[in-house]
Amino acid sequence: MNTDRKFGISRVTGLLSDNFGLSWGLSLTIVCFTSLVTCLAIYWFIHSAPPRTLILTSGPPGSSFERNAEKYRLILARNGVNLKILPSLGSLENLQRLADPGSRVDIGFVQGGISDGTNCLKLVSLGNIAYEPLLVFYRGTNSIRFLFELEGKRLAVGATGSGTHLLALSLLQTNGITDGGNTRLLGLDAATAAQGLLAGTVDAVFLMGDSASSQTMRTLLHTPGIHLLGFEQADAYSRRFNYLNKLRLPEGAIDFGKNLPPQDIWLVGPTVELVARPDLNAAVSDLLLEAAHEVHGNASLLQNQDEFPNAIQQEYPISPDASRYYKSGKKFLYREFPFWIASLLNRLLVAFVPMMLVLIPGLRLIPAAYKWRIRLRIHRFYRMLLVLERELATEVTTVKRSEVHRRLDEIEKTVKRMKVPASFADQFYGLRGHLDFVRGKLEKLQSGEPL
């Protein structure tokens, strides 16, 4: 194998040397450079192929995160990409998985407000995909208007590892409520907390879509004696916590027949971002954003048509691929061809067309430069011969003839050492023939024969 490779390289360098007059070292350099560029293009072509499988970290079973992840899986499957869904406790665990270099997770749903500012340096956002309202349910006959009225009660603040837990603790601390004394903060999962509220062992629960199922929320909304707290201070909360949005739940939006809720209710909640690792494939990024439009683009109780996804930067920088998608949409090839065919064509264009644009002119320029150099050398010898021949046309002394003879010998020695490509063989042998012609005239002068 090594012998064949050596023979092949020698053969190519020999062809370059014979046909273009290049030295063996330069010929070898050209062959190695061309091979290196070709190998790099092939490597990039293979390495940049979109992955066949993605891993998404979602949320607890039954949560909005889990339901949306399943919708993404079906959409990506239409394009030949398999989406594996990893259940989690919620946004915090999703963020930890994404920030962990040892984790194989590619993307995940992350609610705003849970980053500590350090782990977001390694991650990028594909955009905001939804509002995530905080729903606070309480039981009792007395109406509660403010969070500070929950002091001294048993509060289920969400399981540790969920975005609900972090947001609930932040809001309660802002109202001066901490665990201790008559107030008990219970780290219960959504299902257990709802059961406790219904059974009377819990006084209030904090629920969000990243950790609670829609069925749990629906049950609490329709249960007599269970009330949904309205955030009358929603404007103040959204100013204190810049990741929170003021949201309006319209009167009757839950159930028109029972007029639930009986009046407009103001809620607060962060947005949810689709967060990814920075090395996410560009074509897959487009595919995910296309799925996000399909899943989150419709109007709902808390959002308008086509409000999501959007590229308003929150805690994570918008990826360059996502930014390009929001500005100009999918690339031309991905609009006109199926995903995998478009990917193949795009990689061929990116990997090999620039290579050809660089190599072909370069490989043509080098032989042309060497041919120009050889032509100049041949013309230089012709200029010398013309000078010598003009000198022979005048009256030439014996000393002068000896000098012409010496210069003619030097020219001939130099010409014989020249290496020229085969394409210049006619000019090379023509030059040697003209050398003999001038030498013949010199010999006639020396013998006294007429020129």
Wavefront OBJ file of the C-alpha trace (Angstrom):
o trace
v 0.000 0.000 0.000
v 2.783 2.437 0.976
v 4.739 1.548 -2.174
v 1.677 2.200 -4.339
v 1.064 5.515 -2.596
v 4.684 6.528 -3.044
v 4.565 5.524 -6.659
v 1.362 7.508 -7.133
v 2.813 10.662 -5.576
v 6.010 10.295 -7.594
v 4.006 9.868 -10.746
v 1.960 13.000 -10.116
v 5.004 15.081 -9.201
v 6.772 13.705 -12.268
v 3.882 14.775 -14.492
v 3.905 18.270 -13.025
v 7.666 18.507 -13.394
v 7.734 17.175 -16.965
v 4.757 19.142 -18.283
v 5.169 22.432 -16.457
v 8.873 22.571 -15.732
v 8.385 22.679 -11.961
v 11.028 21.457 -9.579
v 10.397 18.203 -7.718
v 10.103 20.050 -4.402
v 7.553 22.540 -5.718
v 5.624 19.768 -7.463
v 5.483 17.808 -4.192
v 4.344 20.955 -2.337
v 1.493 21.477 -4.814
v 0.420 17.839 -4.549
v 0.495 17.918 -0.722
v -1.346 21.240 -0.528
v -4.041 20.092 -2.937
v -4.442 16.825 -1.022
v -4.667 18.678 2.292
v -7.334 21.094 1.040
v -9.314 18.209 -0.450
v -9.108 16.205 2.786
v -10.229 19.221 4.814
v -13.173 19.753 2.491
v -14.160 16.082 2.765
v -13.783 16.177 6.556
v -15.942 19.321 6.812
v -18.513 17.785 4.452
v -18.845 14.718 6.698
v -18.482 16.525 10.037
v -21.081 19.204 9.212
v -23.812 16.700 8.367
v -26.912 17.218 10.546
v -27.262 14.591 13.279
v -29.889 11.932 12.814
v -30.752 12.019 16.526
v -31.261 14.907 18.967
v -31.749 14.753 22.719
v -34.180 17.177 24.356
v -34.601 17.594 28.100
v -38.253 18.360 28.787
v -40.091 18.235 32.132
v -42.206 16.023 34.385
v -44.785 13.685 32.803
v -47.962 15.569 31.933
v -46.365 19.023 32.086
v -46.592 21.511 29.245
v -42.876 20.978 28.657
v -43.432 17.251 28.183
v -46.448 17.768 25.889
v -44.604 20.286 23.720
v -41.580 18.007 23.513
v -43.800 15.276 22.090
v -45.103 17.690 19.436
v -41.522 18.563 18.497
v -40.711 14.862 18.211
v -43.513 14.271 15.697
v -42.564 17.303 13.589
v -38.874 16.403 13.462
v -39.737 12.809 12.603
v -41.372 14.076 9.392
v -37.925 15.319 8.358
v -36.051 12.153 9.283
v -34.658 13.397 12.609
v -35.234 11.284 15.718
v -35.874 13.322 18.876
v -35.182 11.555 22.162
v -37.013 13.103 25.118
v -35.489 13.022 28.599
v -38.002 13.733 31.396
v -36.783 16.086 34.131
v -37.951 17.847 37.278
v -38.261 21.086 35.325
v -36.314 24.108 34.100
v -33.511 24.025 36.662
v -32.589 20.428 35.899
v -32.860 21.171 32.171
v -30.408 24.051 32.562
v -28.015 21.913 34.594
v -28.046 19.207 31.932
v -27.399 21.697 29.138
v -24.543 23.360 31.017
v -22.902 20.029 31.893
v -20.192 19.209 29.282
v -20.558 15.524 30.115
v -24.254 15.491 29.328
v -25.355 14.495 25.844
v -28.384 16.810 25.874
v -28.646 19.082 22.815
v -31.635 21.317 23.581
v -34.106 21.970 26.365
v -36.927 24.166 27.626
v -35.740 26.676 30.219
v -37.910 29.195 32.015
v -36.539 32.694 32.511
v -35.141 33.831 35.818
v -33.377 30.672 36.968
v -29.889 31.267 35.594
v -27.194 32.404 38.014
v -25.384 34.279 35.245
v -22.447 31.854 34.928
v -23.925 28.836 33.223
v -25.487 30.903 30.430
v -22.066 31.777 29.020
v -21.833 28.327 27.466
v -25.358 28.240 26.028
v -27.346 29.960 23.301
v -31.035 30.590 22.814
v -33.096 29.788 19.761
v -35.675 32.286 20.996
v -38.604 32.655 23.360
v -41.363 30.146 22.724
v -44.130 30.849 25.272
v -45.258 32.612 28.400
v -45.137 30.505 31.550
v -47.705 31.956 33.999
v -47.413 31.333 37.706
v -50.723 30.064 39.114
v -51.218 30.342 42.869
v -54.230 28.380 44.156
v -55.462 28.729 47.706
v -58.376 27.340 49.689
v -60.703 29.098 52.086
v -63.627 31.475 52.196
v -61.629 34.666 52.598
v -60.389 36.334 49.434
v -56.607 36.819 49.192
v -55.321 39.722 47.139
v -51.597 39.796 47.962
v -48.853 37.234 48.461
v -47.910 38.555 51.886
v -51.346 37.365 53.098
v -50.010 33.781 52.742
v -47.719 34.211 55.732
v -48.337 31.646 58.442
v -49.810 29.096 56.034
v -48.676 25.789 54.572
v -47.373 26.568 51.100
v -46.405 24.025 48.433
v -43.732 25.845 46.437
v -42.861 23.179 43.889
v -40.329 20.392 43.818
v -36.665 21.239 44.135
v -35.183 21.386 40.651
v -38.227 23.020 39.092
v -38.524 26.596 37.893
v -41.665 26.872 40.007
v -39.655 26.309 43.163
v -37.115 29.041 42.414
v -39.694 31.615 41.319
v -41.991 30.914 44.283
v -39.138 31.350 46.772
v -38.045 34.615 45.115
v -41.549 36.116 45.222
v -42.232 34.976 48.776
v -38.915 36.363 50.034
v -39.749 39.679 48.382
v -42.920 39.678 50.510
v -40.966 38.813 53.651
v -42.104 35.194 53.790
v -39.533 32.507 54.602
v -39.688 28.988 55.930
v -40.041 28.924 59.689
v -42.436 29.733 62.506
v -46.038 29.338 61.448
v -45.122 29.375 57.744
v -44.153 26.080 56.169
v -42.673 25.903 52.663
v -43.199 22.427 51.266
v -41.098 21.180 48.320
v -43.850 18.983 46.874
v -44.277 17.992 43.262
v -47.337 19.384 41.483
v -49.542 16.285 41.758
v -48.839 15.769 45.467
v -49.320 19.478 46.194
v -52.680 19.543 44.392
v -53.863 16.488 46.309
v -52.802 18.152 49.540
v -54.720 21.310 48.640
v -57.830 19.301 47.861
v -57.460 17.290 51.081
v -56.855 20.374 53.230
v -53.299 19.494 54.297
v -51.920 22.362 52.196
v -53.259 25.931 52.204
v -51.839 27.179 48.901
v -49.872 25.794 45.961
v -47.623 27.411 43.361
v -47.931 25.770 39.941
v -46.354 26.360 36.536
v -46.472 24.508 33.273
v -42.874 23.301 33.565
v -43.825 21.018 36.444
v -47.634 20.732 36.604
v -49.931 18.893 34.227
v -52.808 20.691 32.548
v -55.197 18.183 34.140
v -54.001 19.167 37.636
v -54.590 22.852 36.915
v -57.969 22.166 35.332
v -59.075 20.191 38.362
v -58.160 22.989 40.752
v -59.826 25.639 38.595
v -63.127 23.740 38.659
v -63.088 22.719 42.330
v -65.412 24.749 44.613
v -63.572 26.369 47.483
v -60.303 26.539 45.542
v -59.423 30.014 44.273
v -56.856 31.445 41.872
v -54.902 34.358 43.304
v -54.723 37.444 41.110
v -51.534 39.501 41.124
v -52.877 43.001 41.629
v -49.266 44.134 41.959
v -48.318 42.568 38.603
v -46.855 45.837 37.283
v -44.598 46.145 40.307
v -43.449 42.523 40.068
v -42.604 42.894 36.361
v -40.472 45.932 37.161
v -38.723 44.333 40.137
v -38.012 41.118 38.226
v -37.164 41.991 34.630
v -37.746 38.422 33.474
v -41.425 38.500 34.534
v -44.291 39.526 32.271
v -47.678 40.892 33.236
v -50.322 38.560 31.805
v -54.104 38.888 31.675
v -56.404 35.902 32.000
v -59.722 37.146 30.569
v -63.052 36.663 32.348
v -64.704 33.398 31.279
v -61.614 32.192 29.394
v -61.474 28.867 31.286
v -65.175 28.020 31.126
v -67.749 30.245 29.421
v -70.704 28.311 30.848
v -69.529 28.690 34.453
v -67.839 32.053 33.783
v -64.450 30.922 35.038
v -62.701 33.014 36.060
v -65.534 35.326 37.159
v -63.443 38.427 36.373
v -60.190 39.327 34.617
v -57.212 38.037 36.576
v -53.730 39.481 36.324
v -50.920 36.965 36.453
v -47.149 37.140 36.278
v -44.784 34.738 34.611
v -41.477 34.468 32.745
v -41.039 33.434 29.158
v -39.716 30.015 28.228
v -36.682 29.836 25.968
v -35.561 27.026 23.714
v -31.947 26.765 24.894
v -29.227 24.828 23.071
v -25.533 24.130 23.114
v -23.515 26.534 20.928
v -22.383 23.736 18.583
v -25.935 22.904 17.484
v -25.991 22.178 13.743
v -27.267 25.167 11.723
v -29.671 23.082 9.636
v -31.100 21.462 12.770
v -31.491 24.917 14.323
v -33.679 25.931 11.381
v -35.661 22.727 11.702
v -36.288 23.325 15.415
v -37.411 26.904 14.820
v -39.767 25.724 12.099
v -41.218 23.256 14.612
v -41.438 26.042 17.217
v -43.530 28.132 14.820
v -45.886 25.226 14.313
v -46.187 24.389 18.025
v -46.193 27.853 19.612
v -47.301 30.225 16.842
v -51.063 30.007 17.366
v -53.078 32.343 19.575
v -53.995 31.138 23.069
v -55.392 32.495 26.310
v -52.250 34.478 27.065
v -50.635 35.183 23.687
v -51.461 36.554 20.260
v -51.129 34.855 16.899
v -47.459 34.587 15.794
v -46.212 36.210 18.999
v -43.916 33.216 19.489
v -41.252 32.212 18.795
v -39.362 35.501 18.869
v -35.754 36.628 19.124
v -36.092 39.078 22.005
v -32.978 38.337 24.023
v -33.519 37.412 27.647
v -30.825 35.630 29.673
v -29.073 33.745 26.875
v -27.591 35.204 23.688
v -29.542 34.427 20.538
v -27.517 32.035 18.395
v -26.232 33.437 15.059
v -28.158 30.740 13.167
v -31.392 31.621 14.972
v -30.816 35.335 14.389
v -30.354 34.692 10.674
v -33.517 32.560 10.612
v -35.636 35.294 12.241
v -34.367 37.849 9.716
v -34.566 35.884 6.477
v -36.182 32.511 7.187
v -34.905 29.198 5.914
v -32.134 29.048 3.350
v -33.167 28.717 -0.279
v -32.242 25.045 -0.618
v -34.210 24.097 2.506
v -37.261 25.904 1.139
v -37.123 24.124 -2.201
v -35.965 20.589 -1.329
v -36.608 17.974 1.359
v -34.441 18.429 4.444
v -31.776 15.781 3.821
v -31.426 16.534 0.095
v -31.095 20.242 0.894
v -28.496 19.435 3.549
v -26.468 17.375 1.080
v -26.585 20.082 -1.608
v -25.755 22.821 0.884
v -22.715 20.966 2.211
v -21.508 20.221 -1.312
v -21.736 23.900 -2.185
v -20.051 25.080 1.004
v -17.296 22.450 1.097
v -16.275 21.912 -2.507
v -17.243 24.985 -4.520
v -14.908 27.326 -2.555
v -12.206 24.675 -2.762
v -12.534 24.556 -6.539
v -12.653 28.354 -6.772
v -9.356 28.527 -4.906
v -7.534 25.494 -6.281
v -8.392 25.713 -9.974
v -7.186 29.316 -10.504
v -4.217 28.636 -8.223
v -3.193 25.462 -10.022
v -3.588 27.221 -13.353
v -1.671 30.276 -12.216
v 1.408 28.395 -10.986
v 2.139 26.614 -14.324
v 1.352 29.822 -16.208
v 3.826 31.730 -14.034
v 6.478 29.084 -14.615
v 5.816 29.039 -18.351
v 6.171 32.818 -18.405
v 9.432 32.481 -16.484
v 10.793 29.859 -18.909
v 9.721 31.931 -21.890
v 11.581 34.916 -20.477
v 14.700 32.814 -19.983
v 14.555 31.526 -23.589
v 14.000 35.056 -24.889
v 16.945 36.270 -22.811
v 19.230 33.759 -24.557
v 17.864 34.849 -27.917
v 18.711 38.439 -27.047
v 22.296 37.324 -26.288
v 22.484 35.469 -29.597
v 21.225 38.521 -31.480
v 23.917 40.657 -29.865
v 26.619 38.112 -30.758
v 25.365 37.811 -34.325
v 25.391 41.601 -34.777
v 28.959 41.695 -33.531
v 29.941 39.047 -36.101
v 28.465 41.201 -38.861
v 31.089 43.891 -38.188
v 34.814 43.621 -38.724
v 35.937 41.196 -36.045
v 39.498 40.827 -34.817
v 40.997 37.552 -33.688
v 40.704 38.583 -30.059
v 37.092 39.561 -30.600
v 36.297 36.213 -32.227
v 37.809 34.413 -29.233
v 35.646 36.491 -26.891
v 32.515 35.702 -28.931
v 33.449 32.038 -28.901
v 33.828 32.055 -25.112
v 30.484 33.778 -24.582
v 28.821 31.385 -26.992
v 30.210 28.408 -25.036
v 28.850 29.867 -21.783
v 25.408 30.349 -23.307
v 25.395 26.792 -24.622
v 26.422 25.320 -21.239
v 23.666 27.264 -19.503
v 21.050 26.217 -22.085
v 21.982 22.556 -21.748
v 21.398 22.733 -17.987
v 17.916 24.221 -18.457
v 14.852 22.176 -17.483
v 11.823 23.002 -19.573
v 8.337 21.451 -19.769
v 7.520 19.251 -22.738
v 5.269 21.981 -24.123
v 8.371 24.149 -24.651
v 10.415 21.447 -26.374
v 10.094 23.112 -29.791
v 11.359 26.467 -28.490
v 14.117 24.779 -26.499
v 15.414 22.779 -29.451
v 14.920 25.795 -31.686
v 17.185 27.762 -29.350
v 19.849 25.051 -29.492
v 19.565 25.013 -33.274
v 20.071 28.763 -33.417
v 23.069 28.395 -31.111
v 24.566 26.008 -33.679
v 23.677 28.474 -36.430
v 25.585 31.324 -34.766
v 28.474 28.984 -33.959
v 28.583 27.982 -37.644
v 28.892 31.632 -38.682
v 31.731 32.086 -36.203
v 33.541 29.045 -37.604
v 33.189 30.386 -41.170
v 34.719 33.661 -40.074
v 37.608 31.810 -38.467
v 38.183 29.727 -41.634
v 37.883 32.794 -43.873
v 34.753 31.571 -45.666
v 32.188 34.161 -46.712
v 29.073 34.383 -44.462
l 1 2 3 4 5 6 7 8 9 10 11 12 13 14 15 16 17 18 19 20 21 22 23 24 25 26 27 28 29 30 31 32 33 34 35 36 37 38 39 40 41 42 43 44 45 46 47 48 49 50 51 52 53 54 55 56 57 58 59 60 61 62 63 64 65 66 67 68 69 70 71 72 73 74 75 76 77 78 79 80 81 82 83 84 85 86 87 88 89 90 91 92 93 94 95 96 97 98 99 100 101 102 103 104 105 106 107 108 109 110 111 112 113 114 115 116 117 118 119 120 121 122 123 124 125 126 127 128 129 130 131 132 133 134 135 136 137 138 139 140 141 142 143 144 145 146 147 148 149 150 151 152 153 154 155 156 157 158 159 160 161 162 163 164 165 166 167 168 169 170 171 172 173 174 175 176 177 178 179 180 181 182 183 184 185 186 187 188 189 190 191 192 193 194 195 196 197 198 199 200 201 202 203 204 205 206 207 208 209 210 211 212 213 214 215 216 217 218 219 220 221 222 223 224 225 226 227 228 229 230 231 232 233 234 235 236 237 238 239 240 241 242 243 244 245 246 247 248 249 250 251 252 253 254 255 256 257 258 259 260 261 262 263 264 265 266 267 268 269 270 271 272 273 274 275 276 277 278 279 280 281 282 283 284 285 286 287 288 289 290 291 292 293 294 295 296 297 298 299 300 301 302 303 304 305 306 307 308 309 310 311 312 313 314 315 316 317 318 319 320 321 322 323 324 325 326 327 328 329 330 331 332 333 334 335 336 337 338 339 340 341 342 343 344 345 346 347 348 349 350 351 352 353 354 355 356 357 358 359 360 361 362 363 364 365 366 367 368 369 370 371 372 373 374 375 376 377 378 379 380 381 382 383 384 385 386 387 388 389 390 391 392 393 394 395 396 397 398 399 400 401 402 403 404 405 406 407 408 409 410 411 412 413 414 415 416 417 418 419 420 421 422 423 424 425 426 427 428 429 430 431 432 433 434 435 436 437 438 439 440 441 442 443 444 445 446 447 448 449 450 451
